[in-house]
Amino acid sequence: MRKKLYHVWTMLIILVTTTASCQSPLFGARGTPIPTPQCIEPSLTLGTMKYRVESTTREADGFPEIPKRKKDVAYWVEGTTINYVFSLSPTKENLALDSIIKAGDPITINWADCSTDEYIVKSVEAAQAGDLTLFDQSTGGITVFMLTNSSGLVIRGERPSVQSLDTPEPSTDTVQLDISILDMTESEDHLSVTFRLLITNQSGQAITLTGNDISLTAENNPEVSPTLVTPVLPQEFRPGDIIPVSATFPKPQASSAVLRIFDITFEYYF
């Protein structure tokens, strides 16, 4: 009987130990828990070169210890979150990146939580042994370096700049008018209405106003041309001209009408 109890307790201890190990925290590249399972495997892409990301640590006044022959792994230096710093093993392939990577090439970090940081290569230059400014966090960006005992290579990246779209200058062929309605008056016999306008030619070319360029359209009625225009049409507007114009129409037999000058319209209610 004692022998059987001994086996039961042994199985319970194994079960508890296994359960505890399954609950140990896993941390992502930036010190945050990795989803279980991870959304993706974290990676660093330099131009067309892709590396699996692992994390490493360093002393405050030193460099991280990086394996010498891991050509497919980029080691993110923990604590670098403004200027992300990665180190590559100084393999022959990695040290030859200066002949593959050039300014303007894309750099992409895909983190385990599916977030992405994108940069472009700013410079590719020789690294100085013992240069701790590689880990500087005063300016945002990304730094990728590899070091040998006597030399090395450093790739610096920055966020891609947003190119502002220049506002095109107005074409001299475009008709640009500023039209103001000064007032509208009704005749004493209530048979006609007169609009007083102020027309400014803001174009770089002369514009001719004809009788066909002014009309009044009452609700549910055809377009009507003016019976009288002052000054007499046609009238030429040179660039910069400001000319008052009066246009008289038969009074619409409707509650509203649309006044048109060229392609500009104004709605009026009577």
HELIX and SHEET records of a PDB file:
HELIX    1   1 ARG A    2  CYS A   22  1                                  21    
HELIX    2   2 LYS A   92  LEU A   95  1                                   4    
HELIX    3   3 ALA A   96  SER A   99  5                                   4    
HELIX    4   4 LEU A  132  PHE A  135  5                                   4    
HELIX    5   5 GLY A  211  ASP A  213  5                                   3    
SHEET    1   A 9 SER A  43  LEU A  46  0                                        
SHEET    2   A 9 MET A  49  THR A  56 -1                                        
SHEET    3   A 9 VAL A  73  VAL A  77  1                                        
SHEET    4   A 9 ASN A  83  LEU A  88 -1                                        
SHEET    5   A 9 GLY A 141  LEU A 147  1                                        
SHEET    6   A 9 GLY A 152  GLU A 158 -1                                        
SHEET    7   A 9 THR A 116  ALA A 126 -1                                        
SHEET    8   A 9 PRO A 106  ASN A 110 -1                                        
SHEET    9   A 9 SER A  43  LEU A  46 -1                                        
SHEET    1   B 4 LEU A 177  GLU A 186  0                                        
SHEET    2   B 4 SER A 192  ASN A 201 -1                                        
SHEET    3   B 4 ILE A 242  PRO A 250 -1                                        
SHEET    4   B 4 LEU A 228  THR A 230 -1                                        
SHEET    1   C 2 ILE A 207  LEU A 209  0                                        
SHEET    2   C 2 GLN A 235  PHE A 237 -1                                        
SHEET    1   D 4 GLU A 223  VAL A 224  0                                        
SHEET    2   D 4 ILE A 214  ALA A 218 -1                                        
SHEET    3   D 4 SER A 256  ILE A 261 -1                                        
SHEET    4   D 4 ILE A 264  TYR A 269 -1                                        
END                                                                             
